Amino acid sequence: MAGVKTTPLLKDELDIVIPTIRNLDFLEMWRPFFQPYHQIIVQDGDPSKKINVPEGFDYELYNRNDINRILGPKASCISFKDSACRCFGYMVSKKKYIYTIDDDCFLDIMKIGETKSGFLGCGKLDLGVFEVDLGFKLVAKDPSGKDINALEQHITNLLCPSTPLFFNTLYDPYRDGADFVRGYPFSLREGVPTAVSHGLWLNIPDYDAPTQLVKPHAVLTIPKGTIFPMCGMNLAFNRDLIGPAMYFGLMGDGQPIGRYDDMWAGWCTKVICDHLNLGVKTGLPYIWHSKASNPFVNLKKEYKGIYWQEDIIPFFQSVVLPKECTTVQQCYLELAKMVKAKLSSIDPYFTKLADEMVTWIEAWDELNPPGDGSAKILSGVAK
């Protein structure tokens, strides 16, 4: 019914984590979708710089001084001058779900009077209408032609099962209009819990014309045993299921590598999800990425990783975790041992990284003791 407001999905169960070095004017574009949710802002770089946040958002803001104060010596595991600092927000959150987005991700700037939010649920399509004061239109469309609310689509992905054990050729069988194909085992149709929803983007990839024409607007489960290049700028996950594995590595200032933080987290997370029988989805939602960073600066940060990944990827492809590892923390600590044993010969950096992986788990457990459901704010800056 027109005029009836509905409560946003998971309103009290989801935090939005944003790493930044600049004023968060981009939130104005996302206001209709993000304003109902709590934000955790992790300020990178100079902690004395004031970050302006638009009025009306509920948020906590942490800078490097806060990180050092809260974690003490264990703050060494949180990267500096790199968006990998975002994982501190995962650690201090007390919510079940996390959505993280970069501050250079936008809605398209096609002016219209109103926009519809298409929510693809498990077996149904709900439509809601929003009056958008700024008149911005979501550029991404679902298969029915409706605009996509990226956050709602991530929530949908996380709340529906995954199918990592057997590939469905109609992609996600739980989406509206899809189903399991002939030959799909009935014993596997219940799927497994979804731990990660990996969203993509529209404008930066350099597709050729035929690829652009057939590029599917779809969600699919990444098969068990397959690792993938995870991007952290449009990502959601179930913190209760996989949170301790979402460590974005040791990158940036003082480190020989940068911009592989999300890749590292993705590789670690995927092998642990495979071990614990959890699902990872990729595809929708798409968002618009403006690419604020400089490609030449990026190359300087990435070049070692480009070489190292030729050894890192086979390492992760060969990882077999012991059956005794039944929690994410146990899996991650075991993985840290393997990293030190197998990758340190590439560069001493991996010895340091393995040590900080252990520190990360220790810090996580200190801030998130078993049975602790308290939603306490650890920073002095909260709105």
Wavefront OBJ file of the C-alpha trace (Angstrom):
o trace
v 0.000 0.000 0.000
v 1.360 3.430 -0.958
v 2.602 5.499 1.956
v 3.194 2.487 4.210
v 6.793 2.313 5.357
v 8.336 -1.093 5.880
v 11.181 -1.836 8.292
v 14.437 -2.341 6.363
v 15.676 -5.909 6.353
v 18.069 -6.758 9.206
v 17.948 -3.151 10.411
v 19.228 -4.064 13.881
v 21.454 -6.926 12.756
v 23.742 -5.302 10.187
v 26.571 -2.760 10.309
v 27.939 -0.908 7.287
v 31.749 -0.586 7.459
v 33.456 2.154 5.449
v 37.214 2.813 5.299
v 38.070 6.357 4.268
v 40.578 9.193 4.109
v 38.065 11.814 2.945
v 34.732 13.436 3.755
v 31.872 11.009 3.222
v 29.762 13.095 0.861
v 29.113 9.938 -1.162
v 26.683 8.820 1.567
v 24.163 11.376 0.321
v 23.629 9.245 -2.771
v 23.091 6.139 -0.648
v 20.934 7.842 1.985
v 17.619 6.105 1.060
v 19.287 2.722 1.518
v 21.982 3.258 4.186
v 20.441 5.743 6.608
v 18.394 3.151 8.557
v 21.574 1.191 9.360
v 24.431 1.780 11.774
v 27.749 2.781 10.166
v 31.255 2.003 11.383
v 33.739 4.402 9.767
v 37.436 3.533 9.925
v 39.526 6.609 9.194
v 42.894 5.857 7.621
v 45.895 8.186 7.524
v 46.297 11.311 9.653
v 44.096 10.916 12.767
v 44.063 14.683 13.339
v 42.156 15.253 10.096
v 38.436 15.796 10.599
v 36.186 13.582 8.513
v 32.789 15.110 7.789
v 29.789 12.780 7.756
v 26.424 13.994 6.403
v 23.781 14.740 9.006
v 21.268 12.088 9.918
v 23.493 8.992 9.861
v 24.013 6.827 12.945
v 27.728 6.072 13.115
v 30.899 5.409 15.068
v 34.207 6.750 13.750
v 37.559 5.215 14.629
v 40.957 6.675 13.688
v 44.448 5.326 14.243
v 44.620 6.727 17.755
v 41.446 4.848 18.644
v 42.783 1.626 17.138
v 46.005 1.931 19.141
v 44.086 2.721 22.329
v 41.643 -0.167 21.976
v 44.057 -2.870 20.800
v 47.299 -1.755 22.443
v 50.279 -3.776 21.130
v 47.916 -5.906 19.063
v 47.164 -2.865 16.887
v 50.163 -4.009 14.820
v 47.832 -6.350 12.948
v 45.762 -3.444 11.543
v 47.170 -1.945 8.356
v 47.958 1.769 8.075
v 47.563 3.861 4.920
v 45.648 1.100 3.193
v 41.949 0.289 2.959
v 42.769 -2.971 4.751
v 42.166 -0.967 7.923
v 38.455 -1.657 7.334
v 38.737 -5.034 9.057
v 39.056 -3.206 12.384
v 35.401 -2.317 11.860
v 34.556 -5.996 11.509
v 36.275 -6.678 14.802
v 34.485 -4.018 16.858
v 31.045 -4.610 15.351
v 28.534 -6.463 17.490
v 26.133 -7.244 14.657
v 25.541 -10.549 12.896
v 26.050 -9.159 9.389
v 28.530 -6.756 7.797
v 28.317 -4.815 4.550
v 31.454 -2.978 3.492
v 31.705 -0.451 0.680
v 34.411 1.915 -0.572
v 33.846 5.657 -0.553
v 34.286 5.875 -4.339
v 31.292 3.660 -5.084
v 28.189 5.471 -6.261
v 24.771 5.437 -7.820
v 24.629 6.563 -11.462
v 23.917 10.257 -12.035
v 20.896 9.903 -14.318
v 18.360 12.353 -12.903
v 14.831 11.122 -12.312
v 12.025 11.937 -9.920
v 11.748 8.615 -8.179
v 13.357 5.187 -8.139
v 12.048 1.716 -7.465
v 13.967 -0.774 -5.381
v 13.796 -4.308 -6.686
v 14.301 -6.921 -3.967
v 14.847 -10.422 -5.268
v 13.897 -12.689 -2.402
v 13.953 -16.450 -2.035
v 11.233 -17.281 -4.531
v 9.458 -13.927 -4.714
v 9.857 -10.356 -5.955
v 8.839 -7.463 -3.716
v 8.731 -3.892 -4.974
v 8.975 -0.735 -2.890
v 8.964 2.895 -4.002
v 11.305 5.539 -2.626
v 11.183 9.277 -3.190
v 14.826 10.250 -3.723
v 15.459 13.911 -2.990
v 18.686 13.972 -4.995
v 17.056 12.223 -7.946
v 19.741 9.624 -8.502
v 18.921 6.413 -10.293
v 20.536 3.068 -9.533
v 22.269 2.019 -12.725
v 22.104 -1.718 -11.980
v 18.978 -3.585 -13.018
v 17.650 -6.976 -12.037
v 16.449 -9.361 -14.802
v 12.913 -7.931 -14.579
v 14.233 -4.446 -15.375
v 13.829 -3.037 -11.883
v 16.538 -0.999 -10.166
v 18.572 -2.926 -7.618
v 18.976 -1.873 -4.008
v 22.510 -3.206 -3.534
v 22.241 -3.670 0.215
v 18.942 -5.539 -0.017
v 20.389 -7.804 -2.697
v 23.357 -8.652 -0.470
v 20.964 -9.451 2.371
v 18.958 -11.665 0.043
v 22.111 -13.504 -0.977
v 23.111 -14.079 2.637
v 19.670 -15.239 3.764
v 19.314 -17.781 0.940
v 21.371 -21.008 0.869
v 24.388 -21.646 -1.364
v 25.117 -24.680 -3.526
v 28.911 -25.202 -3.499
v 28.800 -28.997 -3.750
v 27.121 -29.253 -7.164
v 26.950 -26.540 -9.819
v 23.487 -25.435 -10.948
v 23.552 -24.307 -14.587
v 20.730 -21.815 -13.912
v 23.022 -20.107 -11.396
v 21.308 -19.422 -8.057
v 18.326 -21.815 -7.926
v 16.696 -19.857 -5.098
v 16.235 -16.686 -7.144
v 12.866 -15.700 -8.553
v 12.369 -17.410 -11.905
v 15.153 -19.969 -11.405
v 15.184 -23.519 -10.091
v 17.291 -26.637 -9.931
v 17.942 -28.184 -13.316
v 17.303 -31.772 -14.337
v 19.978 -34.017 -12.888
v 20.640 -31.914 -9.803
v 20.765 -34.288 -6.803
v 17.710 -33.965 -4.573
v 19.895 -34.712 -1.541
v 21.810 -31.468 -2.121
v 18.908 -29.130 -2.849
v 18.686 -27.749 0.678
v 22.092 -26.165 0.131
v 24.402 -24.858 2.846
v 24.440 -21.601 4.839
v 25.781 -18.614 2.904
v 28.695 -16.892 4.628
v 29.777 -14.380 1.955
v 28.041 -12.279 -0.705
v 30.564 -10.865 -3.176
v 29.106 -8.020 -5.226
v 30.567 -6.681 -8.462
v 30.620 -3.347 -10.297
v 29.605 -2.001 -13.657
v 31.917 0.506 -15.222
v 35.595 -0.232 -14.519
v 36.074 -3.678 -16.154
v 37.180 -3.318 -19.768
v 34.852 -5.761 -21.518
v 34.791 -6.255 -25.270
v 31.467 -5.595 -27.034
v 30.248 -9.245 -27.246
v 30.924 -9.749 -23.535
v 29.001 -6.593 -22.674
v 26.011 -7.894 -24.627
v 25.838 -11.263 -22.872
v 27.082 -10.288 -19.403
v 24.564 -11.961 -17.069
v 22.861 -10.208 -14.182
v 23.076 -13.251 -11.990
v 24.130 -14.666 -8.657
v 26.029 -17.920 -8.469
v 27.713 -20.004 -5.813
v 31.470 -20.418 -6.179
v 32.059 -24.194 -6.228
v 33.823 -25.947 -3.393
v 37.545 -26.285 -4.089
v 37.655 -23.153 -6.234
v 39.271 -19.970 -4.939
v 38.524 -16.575 -6.442
v 39.783 -12.948 -6.530
v 37.654 -11.238 -3.876
v 37.137 -7.480 -4.027
v 36.333 -5.777 -0.733
v 34.606 -2.657 -2.021
v 31.095 -4.170 -2.376
v 31.036 -7.094 0.015
v 28.730 -8.525 2.660
v 29.192 -11.431 5.023
v 27.723 -13.249 7.976
v 29.998 -12.175 10.798
v 28.809 -14.974 13.070
v 29.683 -17.622 10.489
v 32.986 -16.346 9.039
v 33.955 -13.042 10.706
v 37.327 -14.065 12.216
v 38.575 -15.134 8.761
v 37.902 -11.694 7.247
v 41.343 -10.347 8.076
v 42.455 -8.080 5.254
v 46.126 -8.830 5.779
v 49.058 -6.590 6.561
v 49.328 -3.978 3.829
v 50.241 -0.358 3.189
v 52.665 1.742 5.219
v 55.870 -0.131 6.078
v 54.901 -3.222 4.070
v 56.297 -4.386 0.711
v 52.825 -4.850 -0.782
v 49.468 -3.137 -0.975
v 46.051 -3.631 -2.589
v 46.098 -7.375 -2.017
v 44.280 -7.095 1.304
v 40.892 -8.196 -0.014
v 42.486 -10.885 -2.181
v 44.211 -12.338 0.878
v 41.002 -12.275 2.898
v 39.150 -13.940 0.035
v 41.654 -16.772 -0.329
v 41.702 -17.455 3.412
v 37.948 -17.173 3.749
v 37.199 -19.465 0.824
v 39.356 -22.378 1.996
v 37.830 -22.073 5.473
v 34.288 -21.905 4.051
v 35.033 -25.022 2.027
v 36.306 -26.803 5.123
v 33.320 -25.784 7.279
v 30.748 -26.442 4.511
v 29.722 -22.806 4.072
v 28.800 -21.028 0.854
v 30.203 -18.030 -1.027
v 28.070 -16.235 -3.627
v 29.230 -13.796 -6.310
v 27.500 -11.600 -8.890
v 24.627 -9.256 -8.061
v 24.478 -6.635 -6.715
v 26.422 -4.427 -9.110
v 27.337 -0.886 -8.138
v 29.057 2.051 -9.878
v 32.767 2.421 -9.114
v 34.457 5.752 -9.857
v 38.032 4.555 -9.163
v 39.453 7.346 -6.988
v 42.944 5.799 -6.841
v 45.814 6.399 -9.288
v 46.671 3.374 -11.488
v 50.394 4.188 -11.515
v 50.486 4.415 -7.730
v 48.501 1.188 -7.616
v 51.045 -0.576 -9.817
v 53.818 0.359 -7.414
v 51.803 -1.140 -4.558
v 50.774 -4.264 -6.447
v 53.781 -5.320 -8.467
v 55.229 -7.733 -5.885
v 51.834 -9.277 -5.381
v 51.497 -9.832 -9.119
v 54.633 -11.984 -8.963
v 53.954 -13.574 -5.580
v 50.436 -14.672 -6.438
v 51.861 -17.242 -8.846
v 53.049 -19.104 -5.719
v 50.329 -17.949 -3.310
v 47.412 -19.242 -5.392
v 48.800 -22.815 -5.761
v 49.414 -22.752 -2.009
v 45.771 -22.001 -1.253
v 44.624 -24.505 -3.872
v 46.542 -27.208 -2.012
v 45.464 -26.298 1.541
v 43.808 -29.125 3.465
v 42.754 -28.195 6.971
v 42.688 -30.885 9.687
v 39.267 -32.303 10.539
v 39.980 -31.332 14.155
v 39.572 -27.680 13.144
v 35.863 -27.083 13.739
v 35.769 -23.301 14.324
v 36.833 -20.388 12.149
v 39.485 -19.401 14.701
v 40.980 -22.886 14.782
v 41.045 -22.981 10.985
v 42.642 -19.551 10.754
v 45.382 -20.310 13.274
v 46.170 -23.528 11.417
v 46.286 -21.575 8.165
v 48.722 -19.099 9.747
v 51.068 -21.998 10.550
v 50.876 -23.172 6.951
v 51.566 -19.663 5.624
v 54.689 -19.399 7.751
v 55.893 -22.876 6.766
v 55.138 -22.700 3.037
v 55.336 -19.041 1.979
v 58.137 -17.572 4.080
v 60.663 -18.801 1.529
v 59.152 -16.339 -0.983
v 59.817 -13.322 1.212
v 60.280 -12.632 4.967
v 57.074 -10.597 4.733
v 55.062 -13.808 4.964
v 56.620 -14.685 8.303
v 55.449 -11.328 9.626
v 52.048 -11.749 8.017
v 51.600 -15.182 9.609
v 52.452 -13.723 13.019
v 49.924 -10.925 12.570
v 47.281 -13.453 11.519
v 47.702 -14.968 14.975
v 47.598 -11.508 16.567
v 44.388 -10.750 14.683
v 42.659 -13.816 16.131
v 43.898 -12.975 19.622
v 42.552 -9.421 19.286
v 39.266 -10.673 17.824
v 38.737 -13.051 20.734
v 39.565 -10.345 23.282
v 36.928 -8.004 21.848
v 34.461 -10.802 21.099
v 34.531 -13.282 23.983
v 32.168 -16.253 23.633
v 28.620 -15.353 24.574
v 29.249 -11.606 24.481
v 26.319 -9.961 22.745
v 26.800 -6.480 24.168
v 26.695 -3.659 21.654
v 29.169 -1.366 23.345
v 30.781 1.580 21.552
v 34.551 1.599 21.998
v 35.276 4.961 20.382
v 34.847 8.445 21.750
v 33.225 9.549 18.483
v 29.682 8.299 18.041
v 26.625 9.910 16.494
l 1 2 3 4 5 6 7 8 9 10 11 12 13 14 15 16 17 18 19 20 21 22 23 24 25 26 27 28 29 30 31 32 33 34 35 36 37 38 39 40 41 42 43 44 45 46 47 48 49 50 51 52 53 54 55 56 57 58 59 60 61 62 63 64 65 66 67 68 69 70 71 72 73 74 75 76 77 78 79 80 81 82 83 84 85 86 87 88 89 90 91 92 93 94 95 96 97 98 99 100 101 102 103 104 105 106 107 108 109 110 111 112 113 114 115 116 117 118 119 120 121 122 123 124 125 126 127 128 129 130 131 132 133 134 135 136 137 138 139 140 141 142 143 144 145 146 147 148 149 150 151 152 153 154 155 156 157 158 159 160 161 162 163 164 165 166 167 168 169 170 171 172 173 174 175 176 177 178 179 180 181 182 183 184 185 186 187 188 189 190 191 192 193 194 195 196 197 198 199 200 201 202 203 204 205 206 207 208 209 210 211 212 213 214 215 216 217 218 219 220 221 222 223 224 225 226 227 228 229 230 231 232 233 234 235 236 237 238 239 240 241 242 243 244 245 246 247 248 249 250 251 252 253 254 255 256 257 258 259 260 261 262 263 264 265 266 267 268 269 270 271 272 273 274 275 276 277 278 279 280 281 282 283 284 285 286 287 288 289 290 291 292 293 294 295 296 297 298 299 300 301 302 303 304 305 306 307 308 309 310 311 312 313 314 315 316 317 318 319 320 321 322 323 324 325 326 327 328 329 330 331 332 333 334 335 336 337 338 339 340 341 342 343 344 345 346 347 348 349 350 351 352 353 354 355 356 357 358 359 360 361 362 363 364 365 366 367 368 369 370 371 372 373 374 375 376 377 378 379 380 381 382 383
